Amino acid sequence: MNKAKSVHEICINITRRCNLHCPYCYVSDFINQKNSQEKMDLSLAMIKKLVNLEKIDSVYLTGGEPFMHPEIMEIIDYFYNAGKRISIASNGLLIDDQMMSFLGEKKVKLLISVREEYEETFKVINKVTSVGIDVECYHLPVKNSPYLLTKLLEECHAVTKIKLLYDSQKPKKAKEWFGLLFDIYKSMKLAKNPVEITVETAFLPKDNVIAQSKGRGAFDRIQISTEGEYYYCPLLVSRVDGCSNSTPSKCNTDICPILSLKLDEEKLSSVCCFLVSTLENAIKIGKYGGVI
């Protein structure tokens, strides 16, 4: 089996199991009697076959909920002992004291999702940051996001980074999207503790060089699915066949679930939703497009 080509970071979906069922998640938890253990979890043995450690600097573990993987500690150990930086996307709810100590020892960065049911999540954030674990909060904007993020900063003083995610399952048009961002922007200007907020922009001015390019910003980032197949984008896992030789089909505007939709405005064009800007620059784009 060929290993992944040279990339700085590789994203590995190690499990489809999850303790939550968030409607916006593009990874469905399809536990049923027909699915084998191998399809639910990507084993460490398979990861060793798929990933060439010499070609990567860092690894991003995702799911599902990665902490439901039966070999999660062994997987972390494997990459840590190889000298790789490790980030894990998680809701944080399964991290107990033993795991917290382990993550601190292995210098793991946590990307914790902040949802409307936030009380337990805030407790987890405060616990892990108290022992020096680096945390970045991920959040899908909703109408009450200004209140939710204000509470986050009030109760979790160690939080310094927030990333706002575009909803790939229910893509919004520019007016609604930038409206949500603008409400967050106004509330965050009143925040007492400094915070860096980035955004999956999703739209750019039509005269922007990225918006005019063939792929509209789609870029190659190797993703390995729980089935052990390679993809260039996580949004393509359910739409195209993966491959086993690390040269998957590249994303294009015809097959992307975002770019294939007619979401353009008069002055704005939809672009790859994984392109990131600061919240301030996103607001400038919205104002330029006349949608806020």
C-alpha positions in Angstrom: 0.0 0.0 0.0 1.4 3.4 -1.0 1.7 6.0 1.7 0.6 9.6 1.5 2.6 12.0 -0.5 4.6 14.8 1.1 2.3 17.2 3.1 3.0 19.3 6.2 -0.2 18.1 8.0 -2.4 15.1 7.5 -5.9 14.8 8.7 -7.1 11.4 9.9 -10.7 10.5 10.7 -9.9 7.8 13.2 -13.5 6.9 14.2 -17.2 7.4 13.2 -18.3 6.8 16.7 -19.6 9.9 18.6 -21.3 10.6 21.9 -23.3 13.4 20.3 -25.4 13.8 17.2 -24.8 17.3 16.0 -27.0 18.1 12.9 -24.2 20.1 11.3 -21.6 17.4 11.4 -20.6 16.0 8.0 -19.4 12.7 9.5 -22.4 10.6 10.2 -22.3 8.1 13.1 -23.7 5.0 11.4 -23.4 2.4 14.1 -25.6 -0.5 13.2 -25.3 -4.3 13.0 -24.2 -4.3 9.3 -21.0 -2.2 10.0 -17.9 -4.0 11.0 -15.5 -2.8 13.7 -12.9 -1.9 11.0 -15.4 0.5 9.4 -16.1 2.2 12.7 -12.5 2.7 13.7 -9.3 3.1 11.8 -6.8 0.9 13.6 -3.3 2.0 14.6 -1.9 -0.8 12.5 -3.6 0.6 9.5 -2.5 4.2 10.3 1.1 3.0 10.4 0.6 1.6 6.9 -1.1 4.7 5.5 1.0 7.5 7.0 4.7 8.1 6.1 6.0 9.9 9.1 8.9 11.3 7.2 6.6 13.4 5.0 4.6 15.2 7.8 5.2 17.7 10.5 1.8 17.4 12.3 -1.3 15.3 12.5 -4.9 16.3 13.0 -7.1 13.6 14.5 -10.8 13.9 14.0 -14.0 11.8 14.0 -16.7 11.3 15.1 -15.4 11.8 18.6 -11.7 10.7 18.7 -11.8 9.9 22.4 -14.2 7.0 21.7 -11.5 5.2 19.7 -10.3 2.2 21.7 -6.7 2.9 20.8 -6.7 6.7 21.1 -3.8 6.7 23.7 -1.7 4.4 21.6 -2.3 6.5 18.5 -1.3 9.7 20.3 1.8 7.9 21.7 2.8 6.8 18.2 2.8 10.3 16.7 4.3 11.9 19.8 7.2 9.4 19.9 7.8 10.3 16.2 8.1 14.0 17.1 4.9 15.1 15.4 2.6 17.9 16.6 -0.8 16.6 17.4 -4.2 18.3 17.3 -7.5 16.6 18.2 -10.9 17.9 17.3 -13.3 17.0 20.2 -16.4 18.0 22.1 -14.2 17.4 25.2 -16.9 15.6 27.2 -15.1 12.3 27.5 -11.8 13.7 28.8 -11.3 12.5 32.4 -8.5 13.3 34.7 -6.3 10.4 33.5 -6.7 11.4 29.9 -6.1 15.1 30.7 -2.8 14.3 32.4 -1.8 12.1 29.4 -2.7 14.9 26.9 -0.7 17.4 28.8 2.3 15.1 28.9 2.1 14.6 25.1 1.6 18.3 24.4 -1.6 17.7 22.5 -3.6 20.7 21.2 -7.4 20.4 21.6 -9.9 21.9 19.2 -13.0 21.9 21.3 -16.4 22.5 19.8 -18.6 25.0 21.6 -22.4 24.3 21.2 -25.5 25.8 22.6 -25.5 23.2 25.5 -22.3 24.7 26.9 -22.2 24.2 30.6 -20.2 20.9 30.7 -18.0 22.1 27.8 -17.0 25.2 29.7 -16.0 23.0 32.7 -13.9 20.8 30.5 -12.2 23.8 28.9 -11.3 25.2 32.3 -10.0 21.9 33.6 -7.7 21.2 30.6 -6.4 24.8 30.3 -5.6 24.8 34.1 -2.9 22.1 33.4 -1.5 23.9 30.4 -3.2 22.2 27.5 -3.5 24.5 24.5 -7.2 24.9 23.5 -8.8 26.5 20.5 -12.6 26.7 20.5 -14.5 25.9 17.3 -18.1 27.3 17.0 -20.8 27.1 14.3 -22.5 30.5 14.4 -26.2 30.6 15.3 -28.5 33.4 16.4 -27.5 33.4 20.0 -23.8 33.1 19.3 -23.1 36.6 20.7 -24.5 35.5 24.1 -22.8 32.1 24.0 -19.3 33.4 23.0 -19.6 36.2 25.6 -20.3 33.6 28.2 -17.4 31.6 27.0 -15.0 34.4 27.5 -16.5 35.4 30.8 -16.2 31.8 32.2 -13.1 30.5 30.4 -10.5 33.1 30.9 -7.7 31.0 29.3 -9.5 30.9 25.9 -7.6 33.1 23.4 -8.5 31.6 20.1 -11.9 31.0 18.5 -12.6 29.7 15.0 -16.0 30.2 13.5 -17.1 27.4 11.1 -19.3 27.7 8.0 -22.2 25.2 8.0 -21.3 22.8 5.2 -24.5 20.7 5.8 -26.9 23.7 5.5 -24.9 26.3 3.5 -26.1 29.8 4.1 -26.2 32.6 1.6 -23.9 35.6 2.1 -26.5 37.9 3.7 -27.4 35.4 6.4 -23.8 34.3 7.0 -22.3 37.7 7.3 -25.2 38.8 9.4 -24.3 36.2 11.9 -20.7 37.2 11.8 -21.5 40.9 12.2 -23.5 40.2 15.4 -20.6 38.2 16.8 -18.2 41.0 15.8 -20.2 43.6 17.6 -20.4 41.6 20.8 -16.7 40.6 20.8 -15.6 44.2 20.6 -17.0 44.5 24.1 -15.0 41.5 25.4 -12.6 42.3 28.2 -10.0 39.6 27.6 -8.2 39.6 24.2 -9.2 36.9 21.8 -8.1 36.0 18.3 -11.1 35.1 16.1 -10.8 33.5 12.7 -13.5 32.6 10.3 -14.2 30.1 7.5 -15.0 33.0 5.2 -17.0 31.1 2.4 -17.3 34.2 0.2 -14.9 36.7 -1.5 -15.4 39.6 -3.8 -16.0 38.5 -7.4 -13.0 40.4 -8.6 -10.7 38.6 -6.1 -8.1 36.4 -7.7 -9.2 33.4 -5.7 -12.8 33.8 -6.6 -11.8 34.0 -10.2 -9.7 30.9 -10.1 -10.9 27.5 -11.5 -11.2 25.8 -8.1 -12.3 29.0 -6.2 -9.8 28.4 -3.5 -10.1 24.6 -3.2 -6.7 23.3 -2.0 -5.1 19.9 -1.5 -5.1 18.7 2.1 -4.8 14.9 2.5 -7.6 13.4 4.5 -7.7 9.7 5.5 -11.1 8.2 6.1 -12.0 5.5 8.6 -12.0 3.1 5.7 -8.3 3.9 5.1 -8.9 5.8 1.9 -7.4 9.1 0.8 -9.4 12.2 -0.1 -8.4 15.8 -0.7 -11.3 17.2 1.2 -13.5 15.9 4.1 -16.6 17.2 2.3 -16.0 14.7 -0.6 -16.0 11.6 1.5 -19.7 10.9 1.0 -19.6 12.2 -2.7 -16.7 10.6 -4.4 -14.8 7.3 -4.2 -11.6 7.6 -2.2 -8.4 5.9 -3.3 -5.7 3.8 -1.8 -2.7 5.3 -3.5 -2.6 8.8 -2.0 -3.6 10.5 -5.3 -7.4 11.1 -4.8 -9.7 13.0 -7.1 -9.1 16.8 -6.6 -11.9 19.0 -5.5 -13.7 21.0 -8.1 -16.7 23.3 -8.3 -18.9 20.5 -9.8 -18.6 18.0 -7.0 -18.1 20.3 -3.9 -21.3 20.4 -1.9 -20.7 24.1 -1.3 -19.2 25.4 -4.6 -21.8 23.5 -6.7 -24.6 25.6 -5.2 -25.7 28.9 -6.5 -24.9 31.0 -3.5 -23.3 34.0 -5.2 -24.4 37.5 -4.6 -24.1 40.6 -6.9 -20.6 41.4 -5.7 -19.6 38.2 -3.9 -18.7 34.7 -5.0 -18.8 31.6 -2.9 -15.4 30.0 -2.4 -13.9 27.0 -0.6 -15.4 27.1 2.9 -12.1 26.0 4.4 -10.3 29.3 3.5 -9.8 31.2 6.7 -9.5 35.0 7.5 -9.7 37.1 10.6 -13.2 38.1 11.7 -12.3 41.7 11.0 -11.5 40.9 7.4 -14.6 38.8 7.0 -16.7 41.8 8.1 -14.9 44.0 5.5 -15.9 41.5 2.8 -19.5 41.5 4.0 -19.6 45.3 3.9 -18.0 45.4 0.5 -20.6 43.0 -0.8 -23.4 45.1 0.6 -24.9 42.2 2.7 -24.2 43.9 6.1 
